[in-house]
Amino acid sequence: MKALTVITDPVYKEPAGFTAYEKFWLKYIQDKRDLPFIHLLTSIHILVIPVAILLYTPVLEGWYWWLAYIPYFYVSQMYFKGRFGLMLHCICHRKLFKKNHTWLFHYIIWIVCPFFGHTPETYFAHHMGMHHVENNMEDDASSTLRYQRDSLSGFLAYVGRFLVLGFSDTFMYFFSRKRKKFYMRLTAGEMSFYLFCIAMCFVNLKATLFIFIIPFVFARVVMMLGNWTQHAFVNLEDLEDNTINCINTKYNQMCWNDGYHAIHHIRPAMHYTEIPGEFLKTKDELARKKILVFDGVHYLHIFIWLMTKRYDKLAHNLVNVNNMFSSEEEAIRVMRERTRKVGSL
């Protein structure tokens, strides 16, 4: 196990000045700390969307098409996908644009999101309307509770169910609670994406399959992998305690401190640059509840170690905040206990 050391995750530092481009966008955004999102969106509009459009044209055919698509896939689905997805997460919790420029948010949701496998409106509805309300409890359509969370078969069952029934489960959650605004947004976004893909298949089947449909499936699997890991360790004495923190990792540098998932569930509207400071302020309470903190690793590491049952690796990278564990053996025992499916109790 590790001791808690200096936090290296990103916090806001006032720049010496703003460029002319940044000054232009400061007129439209709510918070100057969100300028990195503008830079990300700018890069996407230069490197991703124009190439996707080109791939629909007859300019590139045969091997030339693939020579363009392979780097496109890497840039859009490997390099930008996580950054964009977690930016989407941030701007759903905190408005990016000023009130009279909210059309820009809807442009991101309806035009930009599909290039990264996100159907319009569904992420907002699922995450804001259900996941944070239910906090991974049984009524959450993406709840991990009823699965053995260090089991590959459990994960495959979890992902398979969500791919097939995730939309209907989420729809029925809102419909049964008469939350019309959410189920209408959810349905409009999901169905519009399906109809769009069907129509675009008649334009260019190969481009539609590789630019929209495969990234859509990829995105949902990746999001479920992330949610699985974020909510893999459930305190069986208090099921509401089911999240972790990952600190001092490059993932936090790239994806807006997304590793601090326990802090995020406690303070969901907090700006990502404030989260490391909040972690330090509340570390005593986190230690009291034995909320797990991992240092130098991110969710993919934890997922792989869970699937291979390498609790020794997990314990080695665990931060023993306030000596909340007397030994690695105790930490491993607690982690094993917290990955048990709740239905087996």
CORNORUR-V235591 format. One record per residue. RES is the residue in three letters. OMEGA is omega in degrees with one decimal (none if undefined). Layout:
# CORNORUR-V235591
res & omega
RES & OMEGA
RES & OMEGA
This chain:
# CORNORUR-V235591
res & omega
MET & -176.2
LYS & 172.5
ALA & 176.8
LEU & -177.8
THR & -179.9
VAL & 177.3
ILE & -178.2
THR & -177.9
ASP & -169.6
PRO & 170.1
VAL & -175.9
TYR & 174.1
LYS & -178.2
GLU & 179.0
PRO & 178.5
ALA & 178.9
GLY & 179.6
PHE & 176.3
THR & 177.9
ALA & 178.8
TYR & 179.0
GLU & 178.3
LYS & 176.8
PHE & -176.0
TRP & 175.7
LEU & 177.7
LYS & -173.3
TYR & -175.2
ILE & -176.0
GLN & -167.6
ASP & -178.9
LYS & 178.1
ARG & -178.6
ASP & 176.8
LEU & 175.3
PRO & 176.8
PHE & 178.1
ILE & 178.0
HIS & 178.1
LEU & -179.8
LEU & 177.1
THR & 178.9
SER & 179.1
ILE & -179.4
HIS & 176.8
ILE & -169.0
LEU & -174.1
VAL & -171.7
ILE & 178.8
PRO & 179.6
VAL & 177.9
ALA & 177.9
ILE & 179.1
LEU & -179.0
LEU & 176.1
TYR & -175.5
THR & 177.2
PRO & -179.6
VAL & -178.3
LEU & 178.9
GLU & 177.1
GLY & -178.5
TRP & 179.5
TYR & 178.1
TRP & -178.9
TRP & 177.8
LEU & 175.7
ALA & -174.3
TYR & -176.0
ILE & 174.9
PRO & 175.8
TYR & -179.4
PHE & -179.8
TYR & -176.6
VAL & -174.7
SER & -171.4
GLN & 177.4
MET & -175.6
TYR & -175.0
PHE & -170.9
LYS & -179.7
GLY & 179.8
ARG & -179.8
PHE & -178.0
GLY & -179.9
LEU & 169.0
MET & 176.3
LEU & 176.8
HIS & -178.4
CYS & -174.5
ILE & 170.1
CYS & 179.9
HIS & -178.5
ARG & -177.1
LYS & 178.9
LEU & -173.1
PHE & 177.0
LYS & -169.4
LYS & -176.7
ASN & 177.6
HIS & -178.3
THR & 176.8
TRP & 178.1
LEU & 174.9
PHE & -179.8
HIS & 175.3
TYR & 177.4
ILE & -175.8
ILE & -172.8
TRP & -175.9
ILE & -173.8
VAL & -174.9
CYS & -177.3
PRO & 178.2
PHE & -179.6
PHE & 174.7
GLY & 178.7
HIS & 175.1
THR & -175.9
PRO & 172.9
GLU & -171.4
THR & 179.3
TYR & -179.7
PHE & -177.5
ALA & -178.4
HIS & -172.1
HIS & -175.5
MET & -174.9
GLY & -175.6
MET & -170.8
HIS & -179.1
HIS & 176.3
VAL & -174.5
GLU & 175.3
ASN & 176.0
ASN & 176.4
MET & -171.6
GLU & -177.4
ASP & 176.3
ASP & -177.8
ALA & 177.8
SER & -179.6
SER & 178.0
THR & -167.9
LEU & -171.5
ARG & -179.8
TYR & 171.4
GLN & -164.0
ARG & 168.8
ASP & -176.4
SER & 177.6
LEU & 179.0
SER & 176.2
GLY & 179.2
PHE & -179.9
LEU & 176.4
ALA & 179.4
TYR & 179.9
VAL & -179.0
GLY & 179.2
ARG & -177.1
PHE & 179.2
LEU & -176.7
VAL & -170.6
LEU & -176.4
GLY & 179.8
PHE & -177.5
SER & 177.7
ASP & -179.2
THR & 177.7
PHE & -177.9
MET & 175.2
TYR & -179.2
PHE & -176.7
PHE & -178.9
SER & 179.1
ARG & 178.2
LYS & 177.6
ARG & -170.9
LYS & -177.8
LYS & -177.4
PHE & -176.7
TYR & 175.3
MET & 177.1
ARG & 178.8
LEU & -177.6
THR & -179.1
ALA & -178.8
GLY & -177.2
GLU & -177.5
MET & 178.4
SER & 178.7
PHE & 179.9
TYR & -179.8
LEU & 177.6
PHE & -179.2
CYS & 177.6
ILE & -179.3
ALA & -177.2
MET & 174.7
CYS & 177.3
PHE & 176.3
VAL & 179.4
ASN & -175.3
LEU & -177.0
LYS & -179.2
ALA & -179.9
THR & 179.8
LEU & -172.5
PHE & -179.4
ILE & -176.0
PHE & -171.4
ILE & 179.4
ILE & 175.4
PRO & 176.4
PHE & 178.8
VAL & 179.0
PHE & -178.6
ALA & -177.4
ARG & 176.7
VAL & -179.5
VAL & 179.7
MET & 178.3
MET & 174.9
LEU & 178.5
GLY & -178.7
ASN & 177.5
TRP & -177.2
THR & 179.3
GLN & -177.4
HIS & -179.2
ALA & -173.9
PHE & -175.0
VAL & 176.2
ASN & -174.0
LEU & 176.3
GLU & 177.0
ASP & -172.1
LEU & 177.7
GLU & 175.4
ASP & -174.0
ASN & -177.5
THR & -177.9
ILE & 171.6
ASN & 171.5
CYS & -175.5
ILE & 174.3
ASN & 179.8
THR & 178.8
LYS & 178.0
TYR & 178.9
ASN & 177.3
GLN & -176.3
MET & -169.2
CYS & 164.8
TRP & 176.3
ASN & -179.6
ASP & 179.7
GLY & -177.9
TYR & -172.5
HIS & 177.7
ALA & 177.4
ILE & -178.8
HIS & 180.0
HIS & 176.6
ILE & -178.4
ARG & -171.8
PRO & -178.1
ALA & -178.1
MET & 178.1
HIS & -172.6
TYR & -179.9
THR & -179.9
GLU & -171.1
ILE & 178.1
PRO & 177.2
GLY & 177.8
GLU & 176.8
PHE & -179.4
LEU & 179.4
LYS & -172.7
THR & -175.1
LYS & 179.6
ASP & 178.5
GLU & 176.9
LEU & 179.1
ALA & 179.9
ARG & 179.8
LYS & -176.5
LYS & 172.5
ILE & -170.4
LEU & 178.2
VAL & 179.4
PHE & -175.6
ASP & 173.5
GLY & 179.5
VAL & 179.5
HIS & -170.1
TYR & -179.0
LEU & 175.1
HIS & -175.9
ILE & 178.7
PHE & -179.0
ILE & -179.7
TRP & 174.9
LEU & -177.9
MET & 179.2
THR & 179.2
LYS & 177.6
ARG & -180.0
TYR & 175.3
ASP & 176.6
LYS & 178.3
LEU & -179.4
ALA & -179.4
HIS & -177.7
ASN & 179.1
LEU & 177.2
VAL & -178.6
ASN & -176.1
VAL & 179.4
ASN & -179.3
ASN & -176.8
MET & 173.4
PHE & -179.1
SER & -177.9
SER & 175.5
GLU & 179.6
GLU & 177.8
GLU & 179.3
ALA & 178.8
ILE & 178.6
ARG & 179.9
VAL & -179.7
MET & 177.5
ARG & 179.9
GLU & -174.7
ARG & 175.6
THR & 178.8
ARG & 177.3
LYS & -174.3
VAL & -178.9
GLY & -178.6
SER & -176.1
LEU & none
